[in-house]
Amino acid sequence: MTTVDDLIGLVRAYNPRTNEKLIRDAFSFGEEMHQGQFRHSGEPYFTHPVAVAAILAEQQMDDATIITALLHDTIEDTKASFSVVEKRFGRDIADLVDGVTKLTNLQLSSTQTKQAENFRKLFIAMSRDLRVTLVKLADRLHNMRTIKAMRPDKQGQKARETMDIYAPLAGRMGMQWMREELEDLAFRVLNPEARNSIIRRFITLQRETGDVVEKITADMRIELEKNDIRAEVTGRAKKPYSIWRKMQEKDQGFSRLSDIYGFRIITATEADCYRVLGAIHQRWRAVPGRFKDYISQPKSNGYRSLHTTVSGRDGKRVEVQIRTREMHEVAETGVAAHWSYKNGERVENRFAVDPVRWVTALSERLDESHDHDEFLEAVKLEMYQDQVFCFTPKGDVIKLPRGATPIDFAYAIHTRIGAACVGAKVDGLRVPLWTRLKNGQSVDIITAEGQTPQATWIDIAVTGRAKSAIRRSLREEDRERFIKLGRELARVAFENVGKKATTKALRTAAKTLGIEGEEDELLARLGSAETTSREVVLAIYPELAERKGEEIEEARAVIGLDIDQVHRRAPCCQPVPGERIVGITFRGQGVVVHAIDCAALADYEDQPERWVDLHWQEGTHKSVNTVTFDMTISNDAGVLGRICTLIGEQKANISDLTFVDRKPDFYRLFLDVDLRDVEHLHRVTTALEAETNVSSIIRHRDPQRAASVGEVSKA
């Protein structure tokens, strides 16, 4: 295991002013907290946090991030708490450790709905402090390096999650080296045969052709010397997974895949980058369509470089990346370059993207809709795809994901332009709307008045912004037709059960079903078959689907009493089965049952010996639990009769009625209704709310009506 002195040595190499005492304290605290814990491999668990800290030290991260790595599992897996970490190491580090803990608990590869919500939480964590995500990525990297100790099924689960989420996330943050290693480690688990096959072919190729990388590197150095350009040249064979992916994308075998070697040339100045490009293109033939200028058009994560592919020695295609030393630091560490040190001082790399700005730029196009499919679609396109840069006729640059079409381009300019699009010209030539745009192309969108988005555009567009706008427009276009159809379906459904589909009834149903927009939105969903008429009817009259069971005697309704204790319901809160309850004992008089939130309980706070923990018997209770309603109704002929009929239809009984106020246009009254349980209460309330002549209805609770000690029922 890396010792504390080894770790401090790594940090001091780039930050001589490091707080050595605090790192030692964190090392000691973490080791103590994880004492007695072991990994699947049998190693002491603390070897893992130390390895994560070492990975981050190699990225020249600040002290707070290194210490967070050492402590990142303490709050989750040990007796340490947030307050303990805060007291010992400060609020900043405690917040970082807590952030990593919460990120660890996110199941990013879970169900669609939960995945969308957890991606939102991931973005929130990233926006608060990107160092939390950097620690989590380093944590995943070390876990993947040691994954062989896990069960095979767990290996597969972690590898798929790494390939789908963590590797692309590392790439989107500019940490290309980490993305490649994570992909390759996951590939080793998910498809070991393919990986071994590629490695064997590499060995055979090297045996047949010799060290191609060394030969081409030497050729490039000679060419640069001829042009009096000082630069560092390195080359390597691409990772097995990178080659496998190219084989799948191009549907080619290994023998036909040519650009399996990558070369990097690092220069002193930006001007030298373009001089190197000229020298390389003079010596070797450039492959058409494979040149990308990320210096003049950087990626949103700060990445800058010139990319070109040329036919090198023996006609082999080789990819060349050309960049300055500063650009290289950002390319290697991505947003982590924001925290980079030199000689103990934070040095601002002019190419490093400020993390706050970066996350904002990453999030700005994400659709705000609650539609989980649309949100995930937008997230994954924004985070995981490379970009292409296209131009408007005026020369403005529009950034789009790879595979974008003129429709995406139009919506990226403005939703109004996208909706009115009827065609497009690319580099002056008319093209179909499904054309895939390429880097550097000029796109001119043709619009027409009266044009509206077509349903087929959803399959053509690739950006979340375009897809969301198209779906929204199509919904609005069909909305009136669906509302009309939904109204007719509702009328028939309600008439089938002897009811009327009044505006208030539909609004009540919408509220019960949790549908925003009330009546029209409910009818639109009904007309488009998103909601069934049965669901709407049962939302107001659930008793139509009710099944009866054996009723529980009143004396057996409450569990938790002694065998000789008697009980009664408190008149102040009138608890009903299904609500949380507590009992208060009265000497010689038994127990009075209160709802757990009853205000009258405050009178007994200093008498805990009188409290009894109670709960209701499970099953069907008798309709003997009186609840008082405070109602305001229209002063019209027959209204009170209809209300009594409604309550009777819900199989409930009115035990008392008192008029509180009489006006020319309304009555206010207290209505006592005998009910079975909280579900029965909800049904009666919902049915009354749906009645047009009921202005308001609330459950009447009076904390002043303290429970009197009188006759009680035998328990």
Buried (B, 14 or more C-beta within 10 A) or exposed (E): EBEBEEBBEBBBEBBEEBBBEBBBBBBEBBBEBBEEEEBEEEBBBBBBBBBBBBBBBEBBBBBBBBBBBBBBBBBBBBEBEBEBBBEBBBEBBBBBBBBBBBBBEBEBBEEEEBBBBBBBBBBEBBBBBBBBBBBBBBBBBBBBEBBEEBEEEEBBBBBBBBBBBBBBBBBBBBBBBBBBBBBBBBBBBBBEEBBEBBEEBBEEBEEEEEEBBEBBBBBBBEBBEEBEBEBEBEBEBBBBBBBBBBBEEEEEEBEEBBBBBBBBBBBEEBEBBBBBBEBBBEBBEBBEEBBBBBBEBBBBBBBBBBBBBBBBBEEBBBBBBBBBEBBBBBBBBBBBBBBBBEEEEEBEBEBBBBBBEBBEBBBEBBBEBEBBBBBBBBBBBBBBBEBBBBBBEEEEEBBBBBBBBBBBBBBBBEBEBBBBBEBBBBEEEEBEBEBEBBBBBBBBBBBEEEEEBBEEBBEBBBBBBBBBBBBBBBEEEBBEEBBEBBBEBBEEBBEEEEBEBBEBBBBBBBBBBEBEEBBBBBBBBBBBEEBEBEBBBBBBBBBEEBEEEEEBEBEEBBEBBEEEBBBBBBBBBBBBBBBEBBBBBBEEBBBBBBBEEBBBBEEBEEEEEBBBEBEBEEEBBBBBBBBBBBBBBBEEEEBBEBBEEBBEBBBBBBBEBEEEEEEEEBBBBBBBBBBBBBBBBBBBBBBBBBBEBBBEBEEBBBEEBEBEEEEBBEB
